[in-house]
Amino acid sequence: MALERGLLPTIENLLLFRCMQSVRRAWRDKLEVGFFYNLAREALEDPEFFPQFVDFLERNKDLAGSLIFELPQAHAQDARLMANLATLRKLGFTFSADNVTAVADTEIVTLARHGFRHVKINAAEMLAQEKAPRTALHVAEWSERCKRGGMELIAEKFEEESQAVRLMELNVALAQGFLFGEPRPLRERT
């Protein structure tokens, strides 16, 4: 609905500004954390919005170490989008691929070359792969190959304590999900 009404650029601007405030607040509190920002494909393709977006990021290049742009794996394979991501990469920003189903060697190399530093795979899918026949690359090998490619493998939608030990045994060191707490708004400092 936002897309049809032409509201996407406004929404992206507001979300990016709020994310930028969160990064700066974390810096003020001396927290070394990264913020993942889901970047809409439509924003990358919008000929009016994208140049303004780049201009804003160019004025805020100091955010590059703490702000990671995230997009689905399928979008990371689109040559048109890669050209726009290259513009962001030149400013020092990095990327995360989510909704990933498997990580082949060639894809790791390609993603790394395009500035991707994180790969997110659903925790339940990782654990299902663990039980699957060894015809495909095993999850523990995904993690090692990502590390060799300069990327980190993250288990997303991590929601059950029983998954923790099994994921660690598979050499998956990072996870995100409701098990760590439900998302909530940042509180303003008083």
N, C-alpha and C positions, 0 to 999 in steps of 0.2 A: 504494500500500500504506500509506504514512504517513497519508493522508487517511482510509482505512477504519479504521485503528487509533486515530484521534484524536490522532496525534502531530504534526500540522501546526503547531499553536500552539507547541509546545515547540521544534520545529525552527526556526520563524521567530524565536522569542526568542533562541535560541542564535546563529543566523546574524546577526541584527541586533546582538547584543552584540559578536560578533567583528568585525563591520564597524565598529562604533563604536570599538572598541579600535584598529583600523587607522587610522581617521581621526585619532584623538587622537595616535597614534604619529607619523603624518605631520606633524601640527602641531608636535609636540615637536622633530622634525627640521627644522622650518621649510620643509616642502614644501607648495606650494600645488597640491594635486591634488583631483580629485573622485572619489568612489567611487560606482559604479552598483550598486544593490541591486535584484535581481529580486524583486519583490513578488508573491506568489502571490494569485491571484484569490480563492481560498478564505479567505485571511487577511483580505482586505478585506470579505468577506461574512460572516465568523464573528461572530455577535452577542455572544459571550463574549470572544473574543480582541481584536477591533478596539478596543473602548473601552480595554482595558488597553494596547494598542499606542499609541493616541493619548496616553494618560496618560504613558507612558514617553517618547514624543517631545516632549511638552510640557515635561517636566523636562530634556530635552536639546536644546532649540531651537537652541543654539549650533552643532549639527551641520548645520543647514539649508543653509548655504553650501557644504558639502562632501559631502553625502549626497544622491544623486539616485535616486529610486525609478523603477524600470523595469518596464514591462509591455507586453504585445503590443498592437499597433495595434487589434486586434479588441476588446480589453477597454476601450480608450480610447473606444470608441463606445457603451459600455453606460451608460445613464443612472443605474442603481442604483449602479454603481461610481463614477461621477463625483461623486455626492453624498458618498461617503466620501473620495474624493481631495480634494474641496473642503475637508474638515476638515483634511487634512494641509497643503494649500496655505495655509490661514489661519495655520498655524504657521510658514510660510516655506519649506516644502519644495517642490522642483520635481520634474518628471517627465521621463522619456525613453520614447518609443514605439519598440519594436523589432518585428521581423518585418513591417516596412512594405514594401509593394510599389510604391506610388506616392504622390505628394504633390500633391493638388489644392489650388487656392487656398482653397476653402471649408474643407477639412480643416485646412490650416495655421492659418487664423483660429480654428477651433474648438479645435484642440489648444493653441494659444497662450493662448486665453482660459481654458482649464482648467489652466494652469500647466506645460504641456509646454515644455521648452527644448531638447530634443534629439530628433532623428529618426534612427533607425538603419535603413539599407537594406543588404542583402547586396551586397558588392562585385561579385561575379560577375553578379548581377542588374542592377546599375548598368551594367556594361560590356556586357551583352547588350542593354540598352535603347538604348545608344549606337548599336548596329548596326541596331536595329529601324527600320522606316519612321517618319517624323516625324508619325504620326497622334496620338501621345500627347505629353505634356509631356516635353521632353528633360531628361536628368540635370543638365546645367549650369543649366537653368532651375529645377529643384527646389532646388538649392543657393541660388540668388539669392532665390527666393521664401521659403525658410526663413529666410534672413537678414533679409529685410524683415519677416517675422512675428516676429522676435526669437528664432529657434531656430537650432540648428546641425545641419547634416547630417553624419552619421558613416557612413562605409563600414565595415560589420562583416564578419567572416569574411574579413579581408584576409590572404591567405596566400601570395601570389606576388609576387616583386619586379617582375615584368613589369606588374603592375597599377598600380604607384605612379605612373609618368609619365602613364599614360592617365587615372587618376583626377584627378591634378592638372590635366590639360588640361580636365577636365570641371568644374573649379572646386570639387572636393571636397577640403577642407583637413584633415579629421580622419578617422582610421581606427583600427580595433582589430582584432586577430587574432593568430594564431600566428606571423606573420612577425616580430612584435616580441618574441616569446618565449612559450613555453608557460606557462600559469598554474601558479603554484607557491605553496605556503604562505608567509606572511610569517615571517621568522625572529624569534624573541624576542631582544631586546637582552640582552647579558650584563652 
